[in-house]
């Protein structure tokens, strides 16, 4: 069990560019979450996958954002035409699904990808 | 909708002092409640949780009791250490009324002085 990993750890980009982040969950965890965290705030939910199915998306996830989990293992989060307001820490978490309902699951967080849009 | 409100920080305490960080929630159903901690330079990690009313979660000397009557889940520790300095987040999740999302409070930063 090596924990949740995220790459890159830091990304600096210019406004209007596209960026893609990767999350590798704990192996065999079938539940995967993306969050966004800005300075001084708690994480805000973006989207949830159960295996390869994207079951919920927040209204924060505008049409410039897309997330995939093609084989039910790693996931990618892409932001197109980045804006300065997209600057934040993007967090990925996974959980095993063994606890039953997602509400009771323990989520394990990765270290995050810090995005800076200039 | 569901929401979480926690006390603003920073909270500054001397070592061995008693800690309380208040957390109240609004929910239409029966959520699970969590405290997460973020130590400097590290990722978020679960500190404790409670999944039904009157449950007490505990870990590393920290405790929190799920109080449905007051919609609260206050975090307490009897004697804090310098190593407890971190940001603490209260959170809730309720699939039946709130979907798959976990809702976090804004976080409370704790500084413990030696």
Interface residues (C-beta under 8 A of the other chain):
Chain A: X4 X33 X40 X41 X42 X43 X44 X45 X48 X55 X56 X58 X91 X93 X101 X102 X103 X104 X106 X107 X108 X109 X110 X111 X112
Chain B: X4 X31 X32 X36 X42 X43 X44 X45 X46 X49 X51 X89 X91 X93 X94 X95 X96 X99 X100 X101 X102 X103 X104 X105 X106 X107
